[in-house]
Amino acid sequence: MSADPSSPAEFRRRVSQRARQSSTQWEASRLLIEREEFPATVTRLLHRLREQDLPTAIKEPLLKIVDQPQAQRVQDLDGEGLKALTGYPPAKALRALCIFFDLVATPGSQWAIPTIASEEVERLIRRTTNPFDLLHLVEPASLLDLGAGDLSFAGELVEHYGPELRRQRKQLLLHCIDRLDPGSKLGSPLHPSPDRLKKLQESENVSFAFYSNHDMFDLHPLDERGMLAKRYTIATCWAPATPTFAYDPARLSQPIIDEELRRTMGTSRQTRYHGERALEVLHGNRALLFPPWKFEIVGPRALLNLLATRGLLCVLGAVDNQVFWELLAQLLEDPRYRPRDRSFTVGNLPEIFGDIYLALNRLPIGASINLAELGTLRHPAPETEVAASPDLTVRTFRYVRISRGATFPDMPASHTARQFPAMVEEVAPWFLTLIPA
């Protein structure tokens, strides 16, 4: 089960969400409520409920409903109570609860998931400047790299941590995802070389998989086939894409975003290149070709939510200046940092972020600061807001460390991060280490 829900309304929403997103488990859950399996299922569910640290308003009525030693079938339980707590009729309610409390085996259960508490992660991370050292310190040593591109970071990670992990007799679980199709003629600099892919596949003590041609925001097919772990020790994203994460659709209207894209990127149109769909962008006197989804705007909160869902620790490296301020706005509590229909510019950033902007702008290359020292970290959304717009809420973080720079001593990095020093027109990028609440 993911982080504990804080209210009955949130509990209902999340039970329903898990059931709807887990079609394979949903089918498997039918067996758990058949007459022969029902008593054992109720016993297992009762034990699991007693272990959970749930709010009293959720836990007490659930225990009262499930703790019925004489119950031999779903109809023997309090159907109205089940529906009130889950939103489902009795049989579906019990199946949904079994999924939510992880009583149904999942395809990804072959991969170990970290069980260390976030408080302990924070204690460990505060003692090191290198977040990837967590791979040495906890079990399992697992990492998910989103938008992995040419696999340069994956290669450096294995080279840097492989020998020590082998000495510890620990296997590194390394899964990489990228949306580029390896057969495409577009985005060729970001395709991994056959030699690098082969080297990673043959690395000793490394369980490596690269899933290309997969949208990171549509991982359900991979989850259904058991190709991903439910959760990793570390989830990373290097050089999060502009403009994909550079605009927040929840605060900027589409006309504003469209105008910003025209101003900063140039005009664009869908076309075809060697038989495949492409996006042609007219930038000055040049016509540039990109994958057709290059200008799809997902927004910073979607990236933060995905990382928080998949990683016990989250790392964002080589974050360019435009994406950084949009991410920062999502991490701070005060809504002043998320002004409606006002794009962030070099001119208005000092006004919008005030002292936080001044402090971060003074941060030397290689230095770090705890964001909580500059402002209040964002709190979980109120129950009413979650219920009204569950897709617009953002996961919160208990700890955020901001570092300035593209690369750091003794730390693996992506090819893009290594190129930043040569990009004389680019502002020094940012590096974020985040622990989900």
C-alpha angles and dihedrals in degrees: 000000000000124000111324117269114243101212141023091252092053090045091055091048094050095044088053093045093052092049093049093047096047106065095158092050090044091059092045091051091068089077092057094063097046113117094255094050100034100090092049091046092053091048092051092046091050092052091048092049092052090054095052123096096222130156113269092243089063105031101048097052091043092052091047091053097044100039095083109127092187095053112118100169141019091263089065091066128080101274095185091051092050091050092049091052099041107019090236133107113256103274094043090042093057092046091050091050091051090054094044093051092046098247091133116075112243127211090241093053089099086079118074115237126212115259100183114122120251089239090061091046089054091050091052095044093050088059096055136050091208112071092192089068085080085082088069095045107049142037128280109030096217134150135181116202113200118202089012095175113176093002091242092136091047090052093050092045092055092045092049101042104022098085095049093045089052089052088052088048089236125141119224114226106206122178122176128191130191134168096218116106108230089218093056123105089212123091091015095162088062097052113105116244117247089240094055092046092049092048092052092047091052097043113131116247092005124119098202132179131170117200109193126181090035126125108228089220092057103055095140095100091053092046092050091055093048094245096129134050116243089238137003132209089238131018117192141184121186123204095354106220127267124245093012094072099018097089131049109222089198093065103023119065119227095253089055092050092046091052092048091051091051091047098046104027105024132237118318142192138182114254141151129259121190089341098309130103115262142171115238113204121192105212111176107306094340131090110212126192124215137165110286093252096054094111097043106127115217100159136223098277092060090055093048092048092050094048092046091050094050105034136058083203123025127207128189113188134188092011110180120229097256095051092041096062092046090052091046091053089059093050097054124079102220111089089214086085090062104054115183116253094350117123118214113250136172086254100053102034093087090051096046098042098030115178091005090061092049093049094047094043089056093050108119122230108275095021127115138203136191106243091215087067089062103039146344114288115235117273124219113279117263116265092249092054092048092049093048098044112012092165092056098053120103129220112244130226130221094204133024124180118189121202127183119228145049101253135021133198116279092000126119116238141178126261090252091055090051090053097055097089088061093050096090094177094054124091113236108276130234136242121209129196112192135181114199116233 
